[in-house]
């Protein structure tokens, strides 16, 4: 892809938002309220890895007031491998949902079959686990849907060795409530809330400057909050048609020919037509990704000069 310099413009990108707290804190309820405001057509789906707990709100009067037609669910059982989360996001997106709630994202990290298990099976080597986690987060970032991550949390205490403490004694530093998730996963999220287990009040821990006034004080999250965030986001420049899909295609190509073929075969005729100008280059990228690691990668030769994609027949 050619590099270019252009004027910075705020864009109406699909949002990612996180809510974390211990069991029973009200993360799912708050996420459903927020989703109702983010989705003008009230098309919401929950990827539920909590053994059907999201469906406990199916007939809740407050949720039905916010989502008159209710919401749909994908009940995701173990193993909680990140690839299964990717497949669930694909399924939601293919059915035209506007908002996807992932409850709980923590299981992809610490649940049976999640990243921690992947690393343990590899004798403590985290490379493959982190690769799958990055793929999951990249897929979420390139989605056409707004994605809300509900995360489990626990109190964390940091032990300070006596040699490093000011008192010369071993000390214990209370770190507060920490999400059970890879810490770098929080970086791409626009908003992050800590949900109190007693009051169900949400306190923002990460917030865009433009939205700070809305969430400056701890509050119970409502549909109206979601509507305000949506209207702010819609004030940005609208994305071009197929823009997110083009990025998904490039990401699939970088994973090799088989993955790109699977991606391409899942597109509609209209989507293929809209992305035809990118198809040959992506096929070339996929072929380069298939080569052994000791061969030159896409974009460079042994002497460091760039490889220019060649033409392919369909």
C-alpha positions in Angstrom: 0.0 0.0 0.0 1.3 3.4 -1.0 2.0 5.9 1.8 0.3 9.3 1.5 0.0 12.5 3.6 -3.5 13.9 4.0 -5.4 16.2 6.2 -6.5 14.7 9.6 -10.3 14.2 9.7 -12.3 12.7 12.5 -14.2 9.7 11.0 -17.3 7.8 12.0 -15.4 4.6 12.8 -17.2 1.6 14.5 -16.5 1.9 18.2 -15.0 -0.4 20.7 -16.0 0.0 24.4 -15.0 -2.0 27.5 -16.9 -2.6 30.8 -15.1 -4.6 33.6 -16.1 -5.7 37.0 -16.6 -8.8 39.2 -19.5 -11.2 38.8 -22.8 -9.6 39.5 -21.6 -6.0 39.0 -24.1 -5.3 36.2 -21.7 -5.3 33.2 -24.2 -7.1 30.9 -27.1 -4.9 31.8 -25.0 -1.8 31.3 -23.7 -3.1 28.0 -27.3 -3.8 26.7 -28.4 -0.3 27.7 -25.4 1.2 26.0 -26.0 -1.0 22.9 -29.6 0.1 22.6 -28.5 3.7 22.2 -25.6 2.8 19.8 -27.9 0.8 17.5 -30.5 3.0 15.8 -32.3 0.0 14.4 -32.0 -1.9 17.7 -30.0 -4.8 16.0 -28.0 -6.2 18.9 -26.3 -9.6 19.3 -24.5 -11.0 22.4 -21.7 -13.5 22.1 -22.3 -15.2 25.4 -19.5 -17.4 26.9 -21.2 -17.1 30.3 -23.4 -20.2 29.9 -26.5 -18.3 28.8 -26.4 -15.6 31.5 -27.1 -12.8 29.0 -30.4 -14.4 28.2 -31.5 -13.8 31.9 -32.2 -10.3 30.6 -34.4 -11.5 27.7 -37.7 -10.5 29.5 -36.3 -7.8 31.8 -38.7 -4.8 31.7 -35.9 -2.2 31.6 -34.0 -3.9 28.8 -37.2 -4.4 26.8 -38.0 -0.7 27.2 -34.6 0.0 25.6 -34.7 -2.9 23.1 -38.4 -3.5 22.3 -37.7 -6.4 20.0 -35.2 -7.9 22.5 -31.7 -9.1 21.4 -30.1 -12.2 19.9 -27.4 -14.4 21.3 -24.6 -16.7 20.2 -23.9 -19.1 23.1 -20.2 -19.8 22.9 -19.0 -22.8 24.8 -15.5 -23.9 25.6 -12.9 -24.1 24.3 -12.6 -20.3 24.2 -9.9 -20.1 21.6 -9.6 -16.6 20.1 -10.4 -18.1 16.7 -13.8 -19.1 17.9 -14.4 -15.4 18.9 -13.4 -14.4 15.4 -15.8 -16.9 13.9 -18.6 -15.5 16.2 -17.8 -11.9 15.2 -17.9 -13.0 11.5 -21.3 -14.6 12.1 -22.7 -11.5 13.8 -21.4 -9.2 11.0 -22.8 -11.4 8.2 -26.3 -11.1 9.7 -26.2 -7.3 9.7 -26.0 -6.6 13.5 -25.2 -3.0 14.4 -23.8 -3.8 17.8 -22.1 -6.9 19.2 -21.6 -7.5 22.9 -18.9 -9.9 23.8 -19.6 -11.3 27.2 -17.0 -12.3 28.4 -13.9 -11.3 26.5 -11.9 -12.5 29.5 -12.6 -16.1 28.6 -10.5 -15.7 25.4 -7.6 -14.9 27.7 -8.0 -17.0 30.8 -10.8 -19.4 30.1 -10.6 -23.1 29.1 -8.8 -23.2 25.7 -8.0 -19.5 25.8 -4.6 -17.8 25.5 -3.3 -19.0 28.8 -4.1 -22.6 28.0 -2.5 -22.2 24.5 0.7 -20.9 26.1 0.7 -23.7 28.8 0.4 -26.4 26.0 3.4 -24.8 24.4 5.5 -25.2 27.5 5.1 -21.6 28.5 5.9 -20.1 25.2 3.5 -17.2 24.5 4.2 -16.5 20.9 1.3 -18.5 19.4 -1.1 -17.3 22.2 -0.3 -13.7 21.6 -0.6 -14.1 17.8 -4.1 -15.4 18.2 -5.0 -12.7 20.6 -3.8 -10.1 18.1 -5.8 -11.7 15.3 -8.9 -11.5 17.5 -8.4 -7.9 18.4 -7.6 -7.0 14.8 -10.8 -8.6 13.6 -12.8 -6.7 16.2 -11.1 -3.4 15.2 -11.9 -4.0 11.5 -15.6 -4.9 12.1 -18.5 -2.8 10.7 -20.2 -3.2 14.1 -19.8 -1.4 17.3 -18.2 -3.9 19.8 -18.7 -3.9 23.5 -16.3 -6.0 25.6 -17.6 -7.2 29.0 -14.6 -8.3 31.1 -14.3 -10.1 34.4 -12.1 -8.4 37.0 -10.4 -9.1 40.2 -8.6 -7.2 43.0 -4.9 -7.2 42.4 -2.1 -6.6 44.9 1.5 -5.8 43.9 4.2 -7.2 46.2 7.1 -4.8 46.7 10.3 -6.5 47.8 11.9 -5.1 51.0 15.0 -4.3 49.0 13.0 -1.9 46.8 10.6 -0.5 49.4 11.2 2.8 51.1 10.6 1.3 54.5 13.1 -1.6 54.0 10.2 -4.0 54.6 8.1 -6.0 52.2 5.1 -4.0 51.2 1.8 -4.7 49.5 0.4 -2.1 47.1 -3.3 -2.3 46.3 -3.8 -2.0 42.6 -7.6 -2.0 42.7 -9.9 -3.8 40.4 -8.0 -5.0 37.3 -9.7 -6.6 34.1 -8.8 -10.2 33.4 -7.5 -9.6 29.9 -4.3 -8.9 28.1 -3.5 -5.3 29.2 -2.6 -4.1 25.7 -6.1 -5.0 24.5 -7.5 -1.9 26.2 -5.5 0.5 24.0 -7.8 0.5 21.0 -11.0 1.0 23.1 -12.5 4.4 23.0 -14.2 4.1 26.4 -13.6 1.8 29.3 -15.8 1.6 32.4 -15.3 0.0 35.8 -18.6 -1.3 37.1 -19.1 -1.3 40.9 -20.4 -4.7 42.2 -22.6 -3.1 44.9 -24.2 0.0 43.2 -23.8 -1.1 39.5 -22.5 2.5 38.9 -19.9 2.8 36.1 -16.8 4.9 36.5 -14.9 5.8 33.3 -11.3 4.8 33.4 -10.5 5.6 29.8 -12.3 8.3 27.8 -12.0 10.4 24.7 -11.7 14.1 25.6 -14.9 15.0 23.6 -16.9 12.6 25.8 -15.4 13.4 29.1 -18.2 15.8 30.2 -20.7 13.0 29.6 -18.9 10.5 31.9 -17.0 12.8 34.2 -19.1 11.6 37.2 -19.8 7.9 38.0 -23.2 7.0 36.8 -25.7 4.2 35.9 -25.2 3.7 32.2 -28.4 4.2 30.1 -29.6 4.0 26.6 -29.5 7.8 26.4 -25.7 7.6 27.0 -25.4 5.3 24.1 -27.4 7.7 21.9 -25.1 10.6 22.8 -22.0 8.6 22.0 -23.5 7.5 18.7 -24.5 11.0 17.7 -21.0 12.3 18.5 -19.5 9.5 16.5 -21.8 10.2 13.5 -20.5 13.7 13.5 -17.3 12.3 11.9 -16.8 11.7 8.2 -18.7 8.6 6.9 -16.5 5.7 5.9 -16.3 4.7 2.3 -18.2 1.7 1.1 -16.3 -1.5 1.7 -13.5 0.3 3.6 -13.5 -2.0 6.6 -14.0 -5.0 4.3 -10.9 -4.0 2.3 -8.9 -3.9 5.5 -10.2 -7.3 6.5 -9.2 -8.7 3.1 -5.6 -7.4 3.5 -5.4 -9.0 7.0 -6.7 -12.3 5.7 -4.2 -12.3 2.8 -1.4 -11.7 5.3 -2.3 -15.0 6.9 -1.8 -17.0 3.7 -3.6 -18.4 0.6 -6.0 -20.7 2.4 -7.2 -18.0 4.8 -7.6 -15.5 1.9 -9.6 -18.1 -0.1 -11.9 -18.7 2.8 -12.4 -14.9 3.2 -13.0 -14.4 -0.5 -15.5 -17.3 -0.8 -17.5 -15.8 2.0 -18.1 -12.5 0.2 -21.3 -11.7 -1.7 -21.2 -11.0 -5.4 -21.6 -7.2 -4.7 -18.7 -7.3 -2.2 -16.4 -9.1 -4.7 -17.3 -6.6 -7.4 -16.5 -3.7 -5.1 -13.2 -5.1 -4.1 -12.1 -6.5 -7.5 -9.3 -3.9 -7.9 -7.6 -5.2 -4.7 -8.0 -8.9 -5.4 -4.9 -9.6 -7.4 -2.6 -7.8 -5.0 -4.1 -9.6 -2.1 -3.5 -13.0 -3.9 0.1 -12.0 -4.3 0.4 -11.1 -0.6 -1.2 -14.4 0.4 1.3 -16.3 -1.8 4.2 -14.5 -0.2 2.8 -15.3 3.3 2.9 -19.0 2.4 6.6 -19.0 1.7 9.0 -20.4 4.3 10.2 -17.8 6.8 13.7 -17.9 5.5 12.6 -16.6 2.1 12.1 -12.9 1.4 8.7 -11.6 2.7 6.2 -9.6 0.8 7.6 -6.1 0.2 11.3 -6.9 0.3 14.0 -8.8 -1.5 17.3 -10.2 -0.1 19.0 -6.9 -0.9 16.3 -4.9 0.9 14.6 -3.5 -2.3 10.8 -3.7 -2.6 8.9 -6.4 -4.4 6.2 -5.0 -6.7 3.1 -7.2 -6.9 2.8 -9.1 -10.2 -0.4 -9.7 -12.1 -2.3 -13.0 -11.7 -4.9 -14.7 -13.6 -8.2 -15.3 -11.8 
